[in-house]
């Protein structure tokens, strides 16, 4: 049984990725609480988490707004997160993980194995459990590095759109099960490298790990017809660059749903 807090967070994240909120739309605690039929407390905590992930932004009145994103911004954030996590796991492997931390990491692996063994269906509770495990796994590694500087830097990066560990681990798992299996297989390899104190290998694996998120982003940008299936919240607009100077250049109907702008030409 997943916690109410986790379920609310995953539900709101899923709604954002499905394009149910348009850029600039106000997200109120009262309105969302009524929509999800929960109290305002889990909504408040979920919105704060989504702000750290970069999916929403706070305004001057202390509320939250839906924001828009550019492919370049997302790609850079994912790359930087991979570099920071590579550094964290290298530090962890070099000084060695405690027995308690190793047990917690292996518990994450066991949880992921159990979900994948049952084919990780598209039911919300299955995806909720996987993202909760994934977030816990990455948090444990960051905390295991024992670097407040690294943690603060990562917190800043996590404010960039879709940079969080689970923000782009999405999509119907029955169709893209190979992607989730590959994602979790890398978790196993990371734990093995940490346990054997293979710092260089651990760092390389962590930097490679974020390519799952980059693959999701790339697939959507190159094949818009996949967007509704793999990452339904990603929407194109028809502006010629990722950050048009004139907002009116966007096609109004498409801009209303746009979460990611068209890639900039190389």
C-alpha positions as YAML, in Angstrom:
chain: A
units: angstrom
residues:
- id: 1
  name: UNK
  ca: [0.00, 0.00, 0.00]
- id: 2
  name: UNK
  ca: [1.49, 3.29, -1.10]
- id: 3
  name: UNK
  ca: [1.30, 6.38, 1.10]
- id: 4
  name: UNK
  ca: [-1.28, 9.04, 0.34]
- id: 5
  name: UNK
  ca: [1.52, 11.59, -0.04]
- id: 6
  name: UNK
  ca: [3.29, 9.52, -2.69]
- id: 7
  name: UNK
  ca: [0.04, 8.83, -4.55]
- id: 8
  name: UNK
  ca: [-0.85, 12.53, -4.66]
- id: 9
  name: UNK
  ca: [2.64, 13.42, -5.92]
- id: 10
  name: UNK
  ca: [2.59, 10.79, -8.68]
- id: 11
  name: UNK
  ca: [-0.96, 11.73, -9.69]
- id: 12
  name: UNK
  ca: [-0.10, 15.42, -10.03]
- id: 13
  name: UNK
  ca: [3.13, 14.64, -11.89]
- id: 14
  name: UNK
  ca: [1.20, 12.38, -14.25]
- id: 15
  name: UNK
  ca: [-1.42, 15.07, -14.88]
- id: 16
  name: UNK
  ca: [1.31, 17.58, -15.66]
- id: 17
  name: UNK
  ca: [2.95, 15.19, -18.11]
- id: 18
  name: UNK
  ca: [-0.43, 14.57, -19.76]
- id: 19
  name: UNK
  ca: [-0.78, 18.28, -20.43]
- id: 20
  name: UNK
  ca: [-3.79, 18.78, -18.15]
- id: 21
  name: UNK
  ca: [-2.37, 22.15, -17.04]
- id: 22
  name: UNK
  ca: [-1.27, 24.87, -19.45]
- id: 23
  name: UNK
  ca: [1.81, 27.08, -18.96]
- id: 24
  name: UNK
  ca: [1.00, 29.98, -16.66]
- id: 25
  name: UNK
  ca: [-2.04, 28.28, -15.12]
- id: 26
  name: UNK
  ca: [-2.42, 28.82, -11.37]
- id: 27
  name: UNK
  ca: [-2.28, 25.65, -9.30]
- id: 28
  name: UNK
  ca: [-4.11, 26.27, -6.05]
- id: 29
  name: UNK
  ca: [-4.07, 24.00, -3.02]
- id: 30
  name: UNK
  ca: [-7.83, 24.31, -2.63]
- id: 31
  name: UNK
  ca: [-8.60, 23.53, -6.26]
- id: 32
  name: UNK
  ca: [-6.24, 20.56, -6.47]
- id: 33
  name: UNK
  ca: [-7.42, 19.21, -3.11]
- id: 34
  name: UNK
  ca: [-11.02, 19.29, -4.34]
- id: 35
  name: UNK
  ca: [-10.03, 17.68, -7.63]
- id: 36
  name: UNK
  ca: [-8.14, 14.81, -5.96]
- id: 37
  name: UNK
  ca: [-10.50, 14.62, -2.98]
- id: 38
  name: UNK
  ca: [-7.74, 14.94, -0.41]
- id: 39
  name: UNK
  ca: [-6.75, 17.50, 2.21]
- id: 40
  name: UNK
  ca: [-4.56, 20.48, 1.37]
- id: 41
  name: UNK
  ca: [-1.53, 19.12, 3.27]
- id: 42
  name: UNK
  ca: [-0.44, 16.43, 0.76]
- id: 43
  name: UNK
  ca: [-1.14, 18.89, -2.07]
- id: 44
  name: UNK
  ca: [1.13, 21.49, -0.43]
- id: 45
  name: UNK
  ca: [3.97, 18.97, -0.01]
- id: 46
  name: UNK
  ca: [3.52, 17.62, -3.56]
- id: 47
  name: UNK
  ca: [3.65, 21.11, -5.08]
- id: 48
  name: UNK
  ca: [6.87, 21.85, -3.21]
- id: 49
  name: UNK
  ca: [8.37, 18.62, -4.60]
- id: 50
  name: UNK
  ca: [7.19, 19.43, -8.12]
- id: 51
  name: UNK
  ca: [8.79, 22.86, -7.81]
- id: 52
  name: UNK
  ca: [12.11, 21.21, -6.95]
- id: 53
  name: UNK
  ca: [11.70, 18.99, -10.01]
- id: 54
  name: UNK
  ca: [11.09, 22.11, -12.10]
- id: 55
  name: UNK
  ca: [7.61, 21.11, -13.24]
- id: 56
  name: UNK
  ca: [5.93, 24.09, -11.54]
- id: 57
  name: UNK
  ca: [7.20, 27.44, -10.32]
- id: 58
  name: UNK
  ca: [6.27, 29.66, -7.37]
- id: 59
  name: UNK
  ca: [4.90, 33.15, -7.84]
- id: 60
  name: UNK
  ca: [5.15, 36.35, -5.80]
- id: 61
  name: UNK
  ca: [2.05, 35.52, -3.76]
- id: 62
  name: UNK
  ca: [3.42, 32.18, -2.55]
- id: 63
  name: UNK
  ca: [1.30, 30.11, -4.93]
- id: 64
  name: UNK
  ca: [2.34, 27.93, -7.84]
- id: 65
  name: UNK
  ca: [2.11, 28.21, -11.61]
- id: 66
  name: UNK
  ca: [2.49, 25.66, -14.38]
- id: 67
  name: UNK
  ca: [5.60, 26.46, -16.41]
- id: 68
  name: UNK
  ca: [6.78, 25.76, -19.94]
- id: 69
  name: UNK
  ca: [10.05, 24.12, -20.95]
- id: 70
  name: UNK
  ca: [12.58, 24.02, -23.79]
- id: 71
  name: UNK
  ca: [14.33, 20.85, -24.99]
- id: 72
  name: UNK
  ca: [17.77, 22.42, -24.53]
- id: 73
  name: UNK
  ca: [16.99, 23.34, -20.92]
- id: 74
  name: UNK
  ca: [15.81, 19.81, -20.14]
- id: 75
  name: UNK
  ca: [18.73, 18.11, -21.87]
- id: 76
  name: UNK
  ca: [21.29, 20.27, -20.07]
- id: 77
  name: UNK
  ca: [19.64, 19.62, -16.71]
- id: 78
  name: UNK
  ca: [19.65, 15.86, -17.26]
- id: 79
  name: UNK
  ca: [23.31, 15.91, -18.29]
- id: 80
  name: UNK
  ca: [24.31, 17.96, -15.26]
- id: 81
  name: UNK
  ca: [22.36, 15.67, -12.93]
- id: 82
  name: UNK
  ca: [24.21, 12.69, -14.38]
- id: 83
  name: UNK
  ca: [27.56, 14.40, -13.79]
- id: 84
  name: UNK
  ca: [26.65, 15.22, -10.18]
- id: 85
  name: UNK
  ca: [25.34, 11.74, -9.47]
- id: 86
  name: UNK
  ca: [28.49, 10.31, -11.03]
- id: 87
  name: UNK
  ca: [30.54, 12.37, -8.60]
- id: 88
  name: UNK
  ca: [28.33, 11.31, -5.67]
- id: 89
  name: UNK
  ca: [28.59, 7.62, -6.42]
- id: 90
  name: UNK
  ca: [32.35, 7.89, -6.98]
- id: 91
  name: UNK
  ca: [32.77, 9.52, -3.57]
- id: 92
  name: UNK
  ca: [30.57, 6.85, -2.01]
- id: 93
  name: UNK
  ca: [32.53, 4.01, -3.60]
- id: 94
  name: UNK
  ca: [35.87, 5.54, -2.61]
- id: 95
  name: UNK
  ca: [35.14, 5.91, 1.09]
- id: 96
  name: UNK
  ca: [32.92, 2.81, 1.22]
- id: 97
  name: UNK
  ca: [29.24, 2.38, 2.00]
- id: 98
  name: UNK
  ca: [28.15, 1.37, 5.47]
- id: 99
  name: UNK
  ca: [26.41, -2.00, 5.97]
- id: 100
  name: UNK
  ca: [23.19, -0.11, 6.71]
- id: 101
  name: UNK
  ca: [23.38, 1.86, 3.47]
- id: 102
  name: UNK
  ca: [24.17, -1.27, 1.45]
- id: 103
  name: UNK
  ca: [21.16, -2.99, 3.00]
- id: 104
  name: UNK
  ca: [18.93, -0.04, 2.09]
- id: 105
  name: UNK
  ca: [20.23, 0.05, -1.50]
- id: 106
  name: UNK
  ca: [19.70, -3.69, -1.88]
- id: 107
  name: UNK
  ca: [16.18, -3.32, -0.48]
- id: 108
  name: UNK
  ca: [15.52, -0.86, -3.32]
- id: 109
  name: UNK
  ca: [16.81, -3.43, -5.80]
- id: 110
  name: UNK
  ca: [14.55, -6.09, -4.33]
- id: 111
  name: UNK
  ca: [11.52, -3.80, -4.56]
- id: 112
  name: UNK
  ca: [12.28, -3.04, -8.20]
- id: 113
  name: UNK
  ca: [12.85, -6.72, -8.99]
- id: 114
  name: UNK
  ca: [9.51, -7.61, -7.45]
- id: 115
  name: UNK
  ca: [7.68, -5.00, -9.52]
- id: 116
  name: UNK
  ca: [9.35, -6.05, -12.77]
- id: 117
  name: UNK
  ca: [8.78, -9.72, -12.02]
- id: 118
  name: UNK
  ca: [5.07, -8.95, -12.03]
- id: 119
  name: UNK
  ca: [5.55, -7.08, -15.33]
- id: 120
  name: UNK
  ca: [5.02, -3.65, -13.76]
- id: 121
  name: UNK
  ca: [1.61, -3.05, -15.32]
- id: 122
  name: UNK
  ca: [0.36, 0.44, -16.15]
- id: 123
  name: UNK
  ca: [-1.77, 0.57, -13.01]
- id: 124
  name: UNK
  ca: [-1.02, 3.68, -10.99]
- id: 125
  name: UNK
  ca: [-0.02, 1.73, -7.89]
- id: 126
  name: UNK
  ca: [2.71, -0.12, -9.82]
- id: 127
  name: UNK
  ca: [4.20, 3.02, -11.31]
- id: 128
  name: UNK
  ca: [3.86, 4.82, -8.00]
- id: 129
  name: UNK
  ca: [5.84, 2.07, -6.29]
- id: 130
  name: UNK
  ca: [8.57, 2.10, -8.94]
- id: 131
  name: UNK
  ca: [9.04, 5.87, -8.85]
- id: 132
  name: UNK
  ca: [9.06, 5.83, -5.06]
- id: 133
  name: UNK
  ca: [11.78, 3.17, -5.12]
- id: 134
  name: UNK
  ca: [13.72, 5.07, -7.77]
- id: 135
  name: UNK
  ca: [13.59, 8.34, -5.82]
- id: 136
  name: UNK
  ca: [14.66, 6.54, -2.65]
- id: 137
  name: UNK
  ca: [17.56, 4.84, -4.44]
- id: 138
  name: UNK
  ca: [18.95, 8.11, -5.82]
- id: 139
  name: UNK
  ca: [18.46, 9.91, -2.51]
- id: 140
  name: UNK
  ca: [20.40, 7.20, -0.66]
- id: 141
  name: UNK
  ca: [23.34, 7.53, -3.04]
- id: 142
  name: UNK
  ca: [23.42, 11.31, -2.74]
- id: 143
  name: UNK
  ca: [23.23, 11.15, 1.04]
- id: 144
  name: UNK
  ca: [25.87, 8.41, 1.09]
- id: 145
  name: UNK
  ca: [28.39, 10.75, -0.54]
- id: 146
  name: UNK
  ca: [28.23, 12.81, 2.68]
- id: 147
  name: UNK
  ca: [28.75, 16.14, 0.91]
- id: 148
  name: UNK
  ca: [26.51, 19.07, 1.80]
- id: 149
  name: UNK
  ca: [27.98, 21.05, -1.09]
- id: 150
  name: UNK
  ca: [27.00, 18.31, -3.53]
- id: 151
  name: UNK
  ca: [23.52, 18.03, -2.04]
- id: 152
  name: UNK
  ca: [22.92, 21.78, -2.32]
- id: 153
  name: UNK
  ca: [24.18, 21.84, -5.90]
- id: 154
  name: UNK
  ca: [21.92, 18.92, -6.80]
- id: 155
  name: UNK
  ca: [18.95, 20.64, -5.17]
- id: 156
  name: UNK
  ca: [19.54, 23.65, -7.42]
- id: 157
  name: UNK
  ca: [19.75, 21.48, -10.55]
- id: 158
  name: UNK
  ca: [16.55, 19.66, -9.58]
- id: 159
  name: UNK
  ca: [14.70, 22.94, -10.00]
- id: 160
  name: UNK
  ca: [15.28, 22.68, -13.75]
- id: 161
  name: UNK
  ca: [12.45, 21.14, -15.72]
- id: 162
  name: UNK
  ca: [12.30, 17.33, -15.80]
- id: 163
  name: UNK
  ca: [15.70, 16.95, -14.11]
- id: 164
  name: UNK
  ca: [14.53, 14.77, -11.22]
- id: 165
  name: UNK
  ca: [15.38, 11.05, -11.20]
- id: 166
  name: UNK
  ca: [11.77, 10.00, -11.83]
- id: 167
  name: UNK
  ca: [10.51, 12.92, -13.90]
- id: 168
  name: UNK
  ca: [11.27, 11.18, -17.23]
- id: 169
  name: UNK
  ca: [10.96, 7.58, -16.07]
- id: 170
  name: UNK
  ca: [7.46, 7.47, -17.43]
- id: 171
  name: UNK
  ca: [5.20, 5.90, -20.00]
- id: 172
  name: UNK
  ca: [3.15, 2.72, -20.30]
- id: 173
  name: UNK
  ca: [5.49, 0.06, -18.98]
- id: 174
  name: UNK
  ca: [3.74, -2.75, -20.82]
- id: 175
  name: UNK
  ca: [4.83, -1.17, -24.11]
- id: 176
  name: UNK
  ca: [8.22, 0.11, -22.95]
- id: 177
  name: UNK
  ca: [9.07, -2.60, -20.42]
- id: 178
  name: UNK
  ca: [12.54, -3.00, -21.94]
- id: 179
  name: UNK
  ca: [13.29, 0.61, -20.99]
- id: 180
  name: UNK
  ca: [12.34, 0.13, -17.35]
- id: 181
  name: UNK
  ca: [14.20, -3.19, -17.18]
- id: 182
  name: UNK
  ca: [17.33, -1.51, -18.55]
- id: 183
  name: UNK
  ca: [16.86, 1.34, -16.06]
- id: 184
  name: UNK
  ca: [16.67, -1.05, -13.10]
- id: 185
  name: UNK
  ca: [19.47, -3.26, -14.41]
- id: 186
  name: UNK
  ca: [21.72, -0.21, -14.14]
- id: 187
  name: UNK
  ca: [20.66, 0.12, -10.49]
- id: 188
  name: UNK
  ca: [22.01, -3.39, -9.91]
- id: 189
  name: UNK
  ca: [25.28, -2.55, -11.64]
- id: 190
  name: UNK
  ca: [25.67, 0.62, -9.59]
- id: 191
  name: UNK
  ca: [25.19, -1.21, -6.30]
- id: 192
  name: UNK
  ca: [27.67, -3.86, -7.36]
- id: 193
  name: UNK
  ca: [30.28, -1.21, -8.21]
- id: 194
  name: UNK
  ca: [29.70, 0.55, -4.89]
- id: 195
  name: UNK
  ca: [29.97, -2.68, -2.94]
- id: 196
  name: UNK
  ca: [33.28, -3.58, -4.62]
- id: 197
  name: UNK
  ca: [34.50, 0.02, -4.27]
- id: 198
  name: UNK
  ca: [34.98, 0.38, -8.02]
- id: 199
  name: UNK
  ca: [34.79, 4.17, -8.03]
- id: 200
  name: UNK
  ca: [35.62, 4.74, -11.69]
- id: 201
  name: UNK
  ca: [33.10, 2.15, -12.89]
- id: 202
  name: UNK
  ca: [30.45, 3.50, -10.51]
- id: 203
  name: UNK
  ca: [30.91, 7.03, -11.83]
- id: 204
  name: UNK
  ca: [30.68, 5.91, -15.45]
- id: 205
  name: UNK
  ca: [27.52, 3.91, -14.72]
- id: 206
  name: UNK
  ca: [25.85, 6.83, -12.98]
- id: 207
  name: UNK
  ca: [26.61, 9.17, -15.86]
- id: 208
  name: UNK
  ca: [25.29, 6.58, -18.30]
- id: 209
  name: UNK
  ca: [22.18, 6.02, -16.18]
- id: 210
  name: UNK
  ca: [20.63, 9.39, -17.09]
- id: 211
  name: UNK
  ca: [20.63, 8.41, -20.75]
- id: 212
  name: UNK
  ca: [17.32, 6.62, -20.13]
- id: 213
  name: UNK
  ca: [15.75, 10.02, -19.45]
- id: 214
  name: UNK
  ca: [17.57, 11.55, -22.42]
- id: 215
  name: UNK
  ca: [16.33, 8.69, -24.63]
- id: 216
  name: UNK
  ca: [12.74, 9.44, -23.60]
- id: 217
  name: UNK
  ca: [13.18, 13.13, -24.36]
- id: 218
  name: UNK
  ca: [14.92, 12.46, -27.69]
- id: 219
  name: UNK
  ca: [12.22, 9.99, -28.77]
- id: 220
  name: UNK
  ca: [9.48, 12.53, -28.17]
- id: 221
  name: UNK
  ca: [11.29, 15.38, -29.89]
- id: 222
  name: UNK
  ca: [12.12, 13.28, -32.95]
- id: 223
  name: UNK
  ca: [8.80, 11.46, -33.17]
- id: 224
  name: UNK
  ca: [5.97, 13.67, -31.93]
- id: 225
  name: UNK
  ca: [3.48, 10.88, -32.61]
- id: 226
  name: UNK
  ca: [5.04, 9.00, -29.68]
- id: 227
  name: UNK
  ca: [4.39, 11.87, -27.27]
- id: 228
  name: UNK
  ca: [0.91, 10.82, -26.23]
- id: 229
  name: UNK
  ca: [2.15, 7.31, -25.45]
- id: 230
  name: UNK
  ca: [5.60, 7.77, -23.96]
- id: 231
  name: UNK
  ca: [5.52, 11.28, -22.46]
- id: 232
  name: UNK
  ca: [2.06, 12.69, -23.14]
- id: 233
  name: UNK
  ca: [2.74, 15.99, -21.38]
- id: 234
  name: UNK
  ca: [5.36, 16.99, -23.96]
- id: 235
  name: UNK
  ca: [3.80, 19.24, -26.58]
- id: 236
  name: UNK
  ca: [5.33, 21.01, -29.55]
- id: 237
  name: UNK
  ca: [4.53, 24.50, -30.64]
- id: 238
  name: UNK
  ca: [5.21, 25.78, -34.12]
- id: 239
  name: UNK
  ca: [7.76, 28.46, -33.31]
- id: 240
  name: UNK
  ca: [11.04, 28.11, -35.22]
- id: 241
  name: UNK
  ca: [13.24, 28.18, -32.10]
- id: 242
  name: UNK
  ca: [13.13, 26.81, -28.59]
- id: 243
  name: UNK
  ca: [12.83, 30.27, -27.04]
- id: 244
  name: UNK
  ca: [11.05, 32.61, -29.48]
- id: 245
  name: UNK
  ca: [11.56, 36.32, -28.88]
- id: 246
  name: UNK
  ca: [7.98, 37.15, -29.74]
- id: 247
  name: UNK
  ca: [5.41, 35.08, -27.80]
- id: 248
  name: UNK
  ca: [2.78, 35.93, -30.41]
- id: 249
  name: UNK
  ca: [4.80, 33.97, -32.97]
- id: 250
  name: UNK
  ca: [3.46, 30.82, -31.38]
- id: 251
  name: UNK
  ca: [0.31, 29.27, -32.79]
- id: 252
  name: UNK
  ca: [-2.23, 30.05, -30.04]
- id: 253
  name: UNK
  ca: [-3.98, 26.69, -30.05]
- id: 254
  name: UNK
  ca: [-0.74, 24.73, -29.79]
- id: 255
  name: UNK
  ca: [0.86, 27.15, -27.35]
- id: 256
  name: UNK
  ca: [-1.96, 26.61, -24.89]
- id: 257
  name: UNK
  ca: [-0.82, 23.01, -24.49]
- id: 258
  name: UNK
  ca: [2.89, 23.50, -24.99]
- id: 259
  name: UNK
  ca: [5.15, 22.14, -22.28]
- id: 260
  name: UNK
  ca: [8.26, 21.82, -24.45]
- id: 261
  name: UNK
  ca: [9.11, 24.12, -27.32]
- id: 262
  name: UNK
  ca: [10.40, 22.99, -30.70]
- id: 263
  name: UNK
  ca: [14.14, 22.15, -30.68]
- id: 264
  name: UNK
  ca: [16.51, 24.83, -31.82]
- id: 265
  name: UNK
  ca: [18.09, 24.15, -35.22]
- id: 266
  name: UNK
  ca: [21.68, 22.89, -35.06]
...
